[in-house]
Amino acid sequence: MAKDDDYDAEERELQIALVRFQQYAIEAGEKDLVIFEGRDTAGKDGAIKRVVEHLSIRNTRVVALPKPTERERTQWYFQRYAAHLPAAGELVILNRSWYNRAGVERVMGFATPQQQATFLRDVGPFEAMLSDEGVQVVKLWLDISKAEQAERLQARTTDPLKALKVSPLDAVAQEKWDDYTAARDAMLRATHTAHAPWWIVRTDKKKVARLNIMRHLLKVLAPPQIAGGVAEPDPKVLFAFEPAALTDGRMER
């Protein structure tokens, strides 16, 4: 069987398992929140598309918020995100999240140092409250190499089907690579907790990353009768964050 056939076959089996999981989650009243973070072009959109492709429209929401309005800038920082949190039987996926404050807002100067410090102080207790209220929080950091990012950014400028992916921030993604690295490192160190740990996904190989993300979501969210039939994620592709990963070659610099 060709590699593409292998990929298609496993993708189908994992999507069937995700449907079975959602049937269970709806009946059990689970509240599931999955946060996708990562550099530009790291593959968030493509991975999310495969996860939700066959799930219930009524019980699944993908949230990708635009930049805050003038009014929202005066609110408690988490306020506009709180409106999108899952109720019983719902799966919510945040395509970027409150972690914007520790990433792009830090690098681009959209938030003051005090606002950034306050965020890093408050996000742990905020996520602990979600956990206490029965929300299962899964946080994924999609990691990509500088060279691969450069190729994908270039592809956005030449492929008309990717025109809607082009962002003004694309122009500085490579220029500010080191700044984004420093912001990522500080964020992961400060916000990796027992109740809401970070999981790292190496995404230079998109299809491999997608399969491992689906495996992981099933392993951490689905009941044993469903998760038991799913292969473990490849630890070379998806692994639990630990500070050593920032310097031992497992994460891009």
BALOBA-1460 file (C-alpha; in Angstrom, 3 decimals):
// residues 253
<rec num="1" residu="m" x="0.000" y="0.000" z="0.000"/>
<rec num="2" residu="a" x="1.325" y="3.451" z="-0.930"/>
<rec num="3" residu="k" x="2.093" y="5.978" z="1.760"/>
<rec num="4" residu="d" x="-0.845" y="8.160" z="0.728"/>
<rec num="5" residu="d" x="-3.129" y="5.142" z="0.966"/>
<rec num="6" residu="d" x="-1.750" y="4.389" z="4.444"/>
<rec num="7" residu="y" x="-2.418" y="7.978" z="5.480"/>
<rec num="8" residu="d" x="-5.952" y="7.993" z="4.085"/>
<rec num="9" residu="a" x="-6.767" y="4.689" z="5.773"/>
<rec num="10" residu="e" x="-5.533" y="5.789" z="9.198"/>
<rec num="11" residu="e" x="-7.155" y="9.201" z="8.863"/>
<rec num="12" residu="r" x="-10.500" y="7.527" z="8.186"/>
<rec num="13" residu="e" x="-10.151" y="5.196" z="11.167"/>
<rec num="14" residu="l" x="-9.220" y="8.071" z="13.463"/>
<rec num="15" residu="q" x="-12.121" y="10.186" z="12.217"/>
<rec num="16" residu="i" x="-14.496" y="7.278" z="12.862"/>
<rec num="17" residu="a" x="-13.086" y="7.057" z="16.396"/>
<rec num="18" residu="l" x="-13.602" y="10.821" z="16.824"/>
<rec num="19" residu="v" x="-17.245" y="10.425" z="15.804"/>
<rec num="20" residu="r" x="-17.665" y="7.602" z="18.320"/>
<rec num="21" residu="f" x="-15.989" y="9.770" z="20.955"/>
<rec num="22" residu="q" x="-18.346" y="12.656" z="20.277"/>
<rec num="23" residu="q" x="-21.366" y="10.387" z="20.519"/>
<rec num="24" residu="y" x="-20.110" y="9.377" z="23.956"/>
<rec num="25" residu="a" x="-19.220" y="12.960" z="24.963"/>
<rec num="26" residu="i" x="-22.658" y="14.288" z="24.030"/>
<rec num="27" residu="e" x="-24.377" y="11.569" z="26.040"/>
<rec num="28" residu="a" x="-22.013" y="12.046" z="29.004"/>
<rec num="29" residu="g" x="-22.280" y="15.851" z="28.917"/>
<rec num="30" residu="e" x="-18.540" y="16.357" z="28.570"/>
<rec num="31" residu="k" x="-17.157" y="19.870" z="28.125"/>
<rec num="32" residu="d" x="-14.037" y="19.748" z="25.961"/>
<rec num="33" residu="l" x="-11.775" y="22.642" z="24.999"/>
<rec num="34" residu="v" x="-8.831" y="22.202" z="22.625"/>
<rec num="35" residu="i" x="-6.407" y="25.084" z="22.126"/>
<rec num="36" residu="f" x="-4.284" y="25.188" z="18.972"/>
<rec num="37" residu="e" x="-1.301" y="27.526" z="19.170"/>
<rec num="38" residu="g" x="1.893" y="27.819" z="17.131"/>
<rec num="39" residu="r" x="3.811" y="30.008" z="14.731"/>
<rec num="40" residu="d" x="2.294" y="31.219" z="11.470"/>
<rec num="41" residu="t" x="1.994" y="28.368" z="8.897"/>
<rec num="42" residu="a" x="2.474" y="25.663" z="11.552"/>
<rec num="43" residu="g" x="-0.579" y="23.793" z="10.258"/>
<rec num="44" residu="k" x="-3.340" y="24.715" z="12.707"/>
<rec num="45" residu="d" x="-6.041" y="25.184" z="10.067"/>
<rec num="46" residu="g" x="-5.335" y="21.906" z="8.296"/>
<rec num="47" residu="a" x="-5.194" y="19.865" z="11.483"/>
<rec num="48" residu="i" x="-8.418" y="21.378" z="12.820"/>
<rec num="49" residu="k" x="-10.171" y="20.716" z="9.504"/>
<rec num="50" residu="r" x="-9.369" y="16.990" z="9.748"/>
<rec num="51" residu="v" x="-10.424" y="16.778" z="13.400"/>
<rec num="52" residu="v" x="-13.867" y="18.341" z="12.891"/>
<rec num="53" residu="e" x="-14.608" y="17.141" z="9.343"/>
<rec num="54" residu="h" x="-17.227" y="14.554" z="10.351"/>
<rec num="55" residu="l" x="-18.248" y="15.843" z="13.778"/>
<rec num="56" residu="s" x="-21.621" y="17.308" z="14.719"/>
<rec num="57" residu="i" x="-22.073" y="20.917" z="13.602"/>
<rec num="58" residu="r" x="-24.398" y="21.537" z="16.544"/>
<rec num="59" residu="n" x="-21.955" y="20.243" z="19.134"/>
<rec num="60" residu="t" x="-18.656" y="21.408" z="17.636"/>
<rec num="61" residu="r" x="-17.400" y="24.973" z="17.335"/>
<rec num="62" residu="v" x="-14.147" y="26.254" z="15.886"/>
<rec num="63" residu="v" x="-13.407" y="29.742" z="17.213"/>
<rec num="64" residu="a" x="-10.886" y="32.043" z="15.532"/>
<rec num="65" residu="l" x="-11.462" y="35.503" z="16.929"/>
<rec num="66" residu="p" x="-10.457" y="38.652" z="15.015"/>
<rec num="67" residu="k" x="-8.453" y="41.398" z="16.666"/>
<rec num="68" residu="p" x="-10.355" y="42.946" z="19.603"/>
<rec num="69" residu="t" x="-12.648" y="45.921" z="19.096"/>
<rec num="70" residu="e" x="-12.111" y="49.183" z="20.951"/>
<rec num="71" residu="r" x="-14.744" y="48.102" z="23.480"/>
<rec num="72" residu="e" x="-13.177" y="44.667" z="23.955"/>
<rec num="73" residu="r" x="-9.816" y="46.284" z="24.653"/>
<rec num="74" residu="t" x="-11.357" y="47.819" z="27.794"/>
<rec num="75" residu="q" x="-12.760" y="44.500" z="29.065"/>
<rec num="76" residu="w" x="-11.199" y="41.927" z="31.354"/>
<rec num="77" residu="y" x="-8.782" y="40.195" z="28.999"/>
<rec num="78" residu="f" x="-10.439" y="36.752" z="29.180"/>
<rec num="79" residu="q" x="-13.957" y="38.132" z="28.803"/>
<rec num="80" residu="r" x="-14.375" y="37.775" z="25.060"/>
<rec num="81" residu="y" x="-13.050" y="34.233" z="25.156"/>
<rec num="82" residu="a" x="-15.305" y="33.164" z="28.042"/>
<rec num="83" residu="a" x="-18.382" y="33.594" z="25.840"/>
<rec num="84" residu="h" x="-17.127" y="30.757" z="23.624"/>
<rec num="85" residu="l" x="-16.366" y="28.160" z="26.304"/>
<rec num="86" residu="p" x="-18.109" y="24.784" z="25.929"/>
<rec num="87" residu="a" x="-21.346" y="23.799" z="27.604"/>
<rec num="88" residu="a" x="-22.250" y="20.168" z="28.306"/>
<rec num="89" residu="g" x="-21.870" y="17.952" z="25.265"/>
<rec num="90" residu="e" x="-19.807" y="20.473" z="23.337"/>
<rec num="91" residu="l" x="-16.330" y="20.455" z="21.816"/>
<rec num="92" residu="v" x="-14.801" y="23.890" z="21.284"/>
<rec num="93" residu="i" x="-11.558" y="24.342" z="19.370"/>
<rec num="94" residu="l" x="-9.725" y="27.642" z="19.702"/>
<rec num="95" residu="n" x="-7.655" y="28.416" z="16.618"/>
<rec num="96" residu="r" x="-5.373" y="30.750" z="18.544"/>
<rec num="97" residu="s" x="-6.583" y="31.798" z="21.937"/>
<rec num="98" residu="w" x="-5.908" y="33.943" z="24.969"/>
<rec num="99" residu="y" x="-2.264" y="32.990" z="24.448"/>
<rec num="100" residu="n" x="-2.097" y="35.724" z="21.810"/>
<rec num="101" residu="r" x="-1.161" y="37.964" z="24.711"/>
<rec num="102" residu="a" x="2.008" y="35.973" z="25.356"/>
<rec num="103" residu="g" x="2.851" y="35.579" z="21.679"/>
<rec num="104" residu="v" x="2.009" y="37.993" z="18.889"/>
<rec num="105" residu="e" x="0.913" y="40.763" z="21.266"/>
<rec num="106" residu="r" x="4.266" y="40.581" z="23.035"/>
<rec num="107" residu="v" x="6.360" y="40.398" z="19.875"/>
<rec num="108" residu="m" x="4.471" y="43.124" z="18.017"/>
<rec num="109" residu="g" x="4.084" y="45.431" z="21.014"/>
<rec num="110" residu="f" x="0.272" y="45.192" z="21.042"/>
<rec num="111" residu="a" x="0.311" y="44.645" z="24.832"/>
<rec num="112" residu="t" x="2.346" y="46.439" z="27.481"/>
<rec num="113" residu="p" x="4.904" y="44.559" z="29.602"/>
<rec num="114" residu="q" x="2.527" y="44.948" z="32.557"/>
<rec num="115" residu="q" x="-0.346" y="43.423" z="30.598"/>
<rec num="116" residu="q" x="1.865" y="40.539" z="29.557"/>
<rec num="117" residu="a" x="3.005" y="39.919" z="33.143"/>
<rec num="118" residu="t" x="-0.573" y="40.072" z="34.407"/>
<rec num="119" residu="f" x="-1.634" y="37.538" z="31.790"/>
<rec num="120" residu="l" x="1.090" y="35.071" z="32.733"/>
<rec num="121" residu="r" x="0.087" y="35.475" z="36.395"/>
<rec num="122" residu="d" x="-3.637" y="35.002" z="35.772"/>
<rec num="123" residu="v" x="-3.884" y="32.371" z="33.044"/>
<rec num="124" residu="g" x="-2.963" y="29.454" z="35.318"/>
<rec num="125" residu="p" x="-5.695" y="30.204" z="37.889"/>
<rec num="126" residu="f" x="-8.159" y="30.898" z="35.041"/>
<rec num="127" residu="e" x="-7.511" y="27.491" z="33.485"/>
<rec num="128" residu="a" x="-7.671" y="25.883" z="36.923"/>
<rec num="129" residu="m" x="-11.164" y="27.332" z="37.332"/>
<rec num="130" residu="l" x="-12.156" y="25.832" z="33.990"/>
<rec num="131" residu="s" x="-10.834" y="22.462" z="35.109"/>
<rec num="132" residu="d" x="-12.694" y="22.723" z="38.421"/>
<rec num="133" residu="e" x="-15.898" y="23.376" z="36.454"/>
<rec num="134" residu="g" x="-15.424" y="20.152" z="34.504"/>
<rec num="135" residu="v" x="-13.907" y="21.589" z="31.322"/>
<rec num="136" residu="q" x="-11.244" y="19.289" z="29.888"/>
<rec num="137" residu="v" x="-8.522" y="21.544" z="28.490"/>
<rec num="138" residu="v" x="-6.040" y="20.285" z="25.891"/>
<rec num="139" residu="k" x="-3.293" y="22.716" z="24.814"/>
<rec num="140" residu="l" x="-1.282" y="22.017" z="21.654"/>
<rec num="141" residu="w" x="1.769" y="23.975" z="20.533"/>
<rec num="142" residu="l" x="2.484" y="23.272" z="16.858"/>
<rec num="143" residu="d" x="6.211" y="23.675" z="16.246"/>
<rec num="144" residu="i" x="7.696" y="24.329" z="12.809"/>
<rec num="145" residu="s" x="11.239" y="24.915" z="11.548"/>
<rec num="146" residu="k" x="12.299" y="28.290" z="10.168"/>
<rec num="147" residu="a" x="13.090" y="26.833" z="6.756"/>
<rec num="148" residu="e" x="9.726" y="25.089" z="6.467"/>
<rec num="149" residu="q" x="7.913" y="28.233" z="7.563"/>
<rec num="150" residu="a" x="9.706" y="30.211" z="4.861"/>
<rec num="151" residu="e" x="8.556" y="27.724" z="2.200"/>
<rec num="152" residu="r" x="4.957" y="27.821" z="3.396"/>
<rec num="153" residu="l" x="4.916" y="31.628" z="3.564"/>
<rec num="154" residu="q" x="6.196" y="31.740" z="-0.014"/>
<rec num="155" residu="a" x="3.495" y="29.292" z="-1.107"/>
<rec num="156" residu="r" x="0.833" y="31.637" z="0.254"/>
<rec num="157" residu="t" x="1.965" y="34.327" z="-2.169"/>
<rec num="158" residu="t" x="1.828" y="32.119" z="-5.249"/>
<rec num="159" residu="d" x="-1.150" y="29.785" z="-4.674"/>
<rec num="160" residu="p" x="-4.487" y="31.566" z="-5.285"/>
<rec num="161" residu="l" x="-6.273" y="29.038" z="-3.064"/>
<rec num="162" residu="k" x="-4.165" y="30.262" z="-0.133"/>
<rec num="163" residu="a" x="-4.841" y="33.961" z="-0.697"/>
<rec num="164" residu="l" x="-7.160" y="34.168" z="2.325"/>
<rec num="165" residu="k" x="-4.385" y="32.883" z="4.562"/>
<rec num="166" residu="v" x="-2.173" y="35.885" z="3.826"/>
<rec num="167" residu="s" x="-1.791" y="38.186" z="6.827"/>
<rec num="168" residu="p" x="0.104" y="41.453" z="7.345"/>
<rec num="169" residu="l" x="1.980" y="39.624" z="10.103"/>
<rec num="170" residu="d" x="3.398" y="37.147" z="7.566"/>
<rec num="171" residu="a" x="5.937" y="39.754" z="6.524"/>
<rec num="172" residu="v" x="7.602" y="39.770" z="9.937"/>
<rec num="173" residu="a" x="7.271" y="36.094" z="10.894"/>
<rec num="174" residu="q" x="10.783" y="35.299" z="9.661"/>
<rec num="175" residu="e" x="12.283" y="38.664" z="10.545"/>
<rec num="176" residu="k" x="11.126" y="38.313" z="14.153"/>
<rec num="177" residu="w" x="11.781" y="34.569" z="14.406"/>
<rec num="178" residu="d" x="14.059" y="34.925" z="17.438"/>
<rec num="179" residu="d" x="11.588" y="37.217" z="19.202"/>
<rec num="180" residu="y" x="8.809" y="34.686" z="18.668"/>
<rec num="181" residu="t" x="11.115" y="31.951" z="19.970"/>
<rec num="182" residu="a" x="11.789" y="33.911" z="23.166"/>
<rec num="183" residu="a" x="8.073" y="34.594" z="23.624"/>
<rec num="184" residu="r" x="7.234" y="30.916" z="23.081"/>
<rec num="185" residu="d" x="9.836" y="29.765" z="25.571"/>
<rec num="186" residu="a" x="8.659" y="32.167" z="28.276"/>
<rec num="187" residu="m" x="5.016" y="31.268" z="27.687"/>
<rec num="188" residu="l" x="5.520" y="27.506" z="27.815"/>
<rec num="189" residu="r" x="7.648" y="27.698" z="30.952"/>
<rec num="190" residu="a" x="5.124" y="29.912" z="32.763"/>
<rec num="191" residu="t" x="1.855" y="28.241" z="31.704"/>
<rec num="192" residu="h" x="2.572" y="24.501" z="31.648"/>
<rec num="193" residu="t" x="0.527" y="23.189" z="34.591"/>
<rec num="194" residu="a" x="-0.781" y="19.878" z="35.887"/>
<rec num="195" residu="h" x="-4.401" y="20.810" z="35.151"/>
<rec num="196" residu="a" x="-3.646" y="22.258" z="31.690"/>
<rec num="197" residu="p" x="-0.333" y="20.939" z="30.364"/>
<rec num="198" residu="w" x="1.177" y="21.831" z="27.001"/>
<rec num="199" residu="w" x="1.740" y="19.203" z="24.335"/>
<rec num="200" residu="i" x="4.269" y="19.860" z="21.574"/>
<rec num="201" residu="v" x="3.640" y="18.777" z="17.971"/>
<rec num="202" residu="r" x="6.393" y="18.799" z="15.361"/>
<rec num="203" residu="t" x="4.656" y="19.868" z="12.150"/>
<rec num="204" residu="d" x="7.206" y="20.033" z="9.333"/>
<rec num="205" residu="k" x="5.472" y="16.902" z="7.981"/>
<rec num="206" residu="k" x="1.844" y="18.016" z="7.898"/>
<rec num="207" residu="k" x="0.155" y="14.661" z="7.398"/>
<rec num="208" residu="v" x="2.179" y="12.958" z="10.114"/>
<rec num="209" residu="a" x="1.358" y="15.794" z="12.514"/>
<rec num="210" residu="r" x="-2.362" y="15.577" z="11.762"/>
<rec num="211" residu="l" x="-2.540" y="11.860" z="12.470"/>
<rec num="212" residu="n" x="-0.656" y="12.257" z="15.730"/>
<rec num="213" residu="i" x="-2.899" y="15.120" z="16.845"/>
<rec num="214" residu="m" x="-6.012" y="13.004" z="16.255"/>
<rec num="215" residu="r" x="-4.449" y="10.078" z="18.103"/>
<rec num="216" residu="h" x="-3.576" y="12.336" z="21.021"/>
<rec num="217" residu="l" x="-7.022" y="13.901" z="21.310"/>
<rec num="218" residu="l" x="-8.578" y="10.468" z="21.426"/>
<rec num="219" residu="k" x="-6.087" y="9.229" z="24.010"/>
<rec num="220" residu="v" x="-6.691" y="12.153" z="26.391"/>
<rec num="221" residu="l" x="-10.420" y="12.745" z="25.851"/>
<rec num="222" residu="a" x="-12.071" y="9.490" z="24.776"/>
<rec num="223" residu="p" x="-13.106" y="6.683" z="27.156"/>
<rec num="224" residu="p" x="-10.982" y="3.487" z="27.258"/>
<rec num="225" residu="q" x="-13.375" y="1.519" z="25.040"/>
<rec num="226" residu="i" x="-12.614" y="3.967" z="22.223"/>
<rec num="227" residu="a" x="-9.088" y="5.166" z="23.041"/>
<rec num="228" residu="g" x="-7.881" y="1.610" z="23.583"/>
<rec num="229" residu="g" x="-8.073" y="0.856" z="19.885"/>
<rec num="230" residu="v" x="-6.029" y="3.906" z="18.891"/>
<rec num="231" residu="a" x="-2.260" y="3.818" z="18.384"/>
<rec num="232" residu="e" x="-0.155" y="5.906" z="20.731"/>
<rec num="233" residu="p" x="1.175" y="9.157" z="19.283"/>
<rec num="234" residu="d" x="4.749" y="8.966" z="18.032"/>
<rec num="235" residu="p" x="6.838" y="10.577" z="20.821"/>
<rec num="236" residu="k" x="9.202" y="11.976" z="18.170"/>
<rec num="237" residu="v" x="6.263" y="13.937" z="16.750"/>
<rec num="238" residu="l" x="4.009" y="14.700" z="19.736"/>
<rec num="239" residu="f" x="5.196" y="14.816" z="23.329"/>
<rec num="240" residu="a" x="4.514" y="16.426" z="26.692"/>
<rec num="241" residu="f" x="6.291" y="19.727" z="27.165"/>
<rec num="242" residu="e" x="9.213" y="19.914" z="29.557"/>
<rec num="243" residu="p" x="11.733" y="22.763" z="29.821"/>
<rec num="244" residu="a" x="14.555" y="20.539" z="28.554"/>
<rec num="245" residu="a" x="12.789" y="20.276" z="25.188"/>
<rec num="246" residu="l" x="13.555" y="23.942" z="24.531"/>
<rec num="247" residu="t" x="17.286" y="23.287" z="24.357"/>
<rec num="248" residu="d" x="17.845" y="19.590" z="23.608"/>
<rec num="249" residu="g" x="16.867" y="19.694" z="19.937"/>
<rec num="250" residu="r" x="13.276" y="18.518" z="20.216"/>
<rec num="251" residu="m" x="11.931" y="22.035" z="19.554"/>
<rec num="252" residu="e" x="12.914" y="24.494" z="16.840"/>
<rec num="253" residu="r" x="15.062" y="27.512" z="17.625"/>
